[in-house]
Amino acid sequence: MVVNAHSFAVAQIGPDFLVLSEPADLPPGQAELVVEVDGSEKRRTIFLPDGVCAADEQTRIAHAS
């Protein structure tokens, strides 16, 4: 995940949440989810409606329309 030109490794992603590999605190806003599988990269804009809180395991996400 990329937020304001900073990269954060994602350990797990679901339809409406993600889990970062390392705890972080980020304000609500837009992020870019970057997924690479077998050398093929896909990017998707997502929103962090509640931001990211290092104390929470899961982070709620919303997909851009």
BATOR-396808 format. One record per residue (C-alpha): residue number from 1; residue in three letters; z, x, y. Coordinates in pm, whole numbers, plus 50000, padded with zeros to 5 digits. Layout:
# residues N
+-----+------+-------+-------+-------+
| pos | code |     Z |     X |     Y |
+-----+------+-------+-------+-------+
| NUM |  ALA |     Z |     X |     Y |
...
+-----+------+-------+-------+-------+
END
This chain:
# residues 65
+-----+------+-------+-------+-------+
| pos | code |     Z |     X |     Y |
+-----+------+-------+-------+-------+
|   1 |  MET | 50000 | 50000 | 50000 |
|   2 |  VAL | 49912 | 50129 | 50346 |
|   3 |  VAL | 50107 | 50021 | 50654 |
|   4 |  ASN | 50036 | 50177 | 50995 |
|   5 |  ALA | 49859 | 50476 | 50834 |
|   6 |  HIS | 50157 | 50544 | 50601 |
|   7 |  SER | 50114 | 50511 | 50223 |
|   8 |  PHE | 50374 | 50355 | 49994 |
|   9 |  ALA | 50341 | 50366 | 49614 |
|  10 |  VAL | 50360 | 50027 | 49444 |
|  11 |  ALA | 50534 | 50010 | 49104 |
|  12 |  GLN | 50455 | 49645 | 49030 |
|  13 |  ILE | 50256 | 49360 | 49181 |
|  14 |  GLY | 50255 | 48990 | 49108 |
|  15 |  PRO | 50074 | 48694 | 49261 |
|  16 |  ASP | 50322 | 48663 | 49548 |
|  17 |  PHE | 50538 | 48977 | 49538 |
|  18 |  LEU | 50532 | 49352 | 49499 |
|  19 |  VAL | 50784 | 49620 | 49411 |
|  20 |  LEU | 50765 | 49959 | 49580 |
|  21 |  SER | 50822 | 50276 | 49377 |
|  22 |  GLU | 51063 | 50405 | 49642 |
|  23 |  PRO | 51280 | 50186 | 49868 |
|  24 |  ALA | 51162 | 50143 | 50226 |
|  25 |  ASP | 51233 | 49930 | 50531 |
|  26 |  LEU | 50931 | 49788 | 50714 |
|  27 |  PRO | 50894 | 49507 | 50968 |
|  28 |  PRO | 50689 | 49194 | 50896 |
|  29 |  GLY | 50317 | 49242 | 50944 |
|  30 |  GLN | 49983 | 49327 | 50790 |
|  31 |  ALA | 49933 | 49582 | 50513 |
|  32 |  GLU | 49645 | 49700 | 50300 |
|  33 |  LEU | 49681 | 49697 | 49924 |
|  34 |  VAL | 49478 | 49974 | 49762 |
|  35 |  VAL | 49422 | 49950 | 49386 |
|  36 |  GLU | 49240 | 50220 | 49192 |
|  37 |  VAL | 49144 | 50169 | 48827 |
|  38 |  ASP | 48922 | 50412 | 48637 |
|  39 |  GLY | 48799 | 50569 | 48961 |
|  40 |  SER | 48704 | 50235 | 49117 |
|  41 |  GLU | 48895 | 50149 | 49435 |
|  42 |  LYS | 48952 | 49799 | 49573 |
|  43 |  ARG | 49124 | 49718 | 49902 |
|  44 |  ARG | 49275 | 49387 | 50008 |
|  45 |  THR | 49453 | 49288 | 50326 |
|  46 |  ILE | 49793 | 49134 | 50262 |
|  47 |  PHE | 50077 | 49016 | 50483 |
|  48 |  LEU | 50444 | 49101 | 50453 |
|  49 |  PRO | 50593 | 48781 | 50598 |
|  50 |  ASP | 50952 | 48906 | 50563 |
|  51 |  GLY | 50877 | 49276 | 50596 |
|  52 |  VAL | 51018 | 49514 | 50335 |
|  53 |  CYS | 51391 | 49565 | 50286 |
|  54 |  ALA | 51505 | 49871 | 50090 |
|  55 |  ALA | 51799 | 49670 | 49951 |
|  56 |  ASP | 51567 | 49409 | 49792 |
|  57 |  GLU | 51387 | 49482 | 49466 |
|  58 |  GLN | 51093 | 49248 | 49533 |
|  59 |  THR | 50895 | 49200 | 49853 |
|  60 |  ARG | 50724 | 48871 | 49924 |
|  61 |  ILE | 50352 | 48900 | 50005 |
|  62 |  ALA | 50088 | 48657 | 50126 |
|  63 |  HIS | 49718 | 48708 | 50080 |
|  64 |  ALA | 49482 | 48700 | 50376 |
|  65 |  SER | 49231 | 48416 | 50365 |
+-----+------+-------+-------+-------+
END
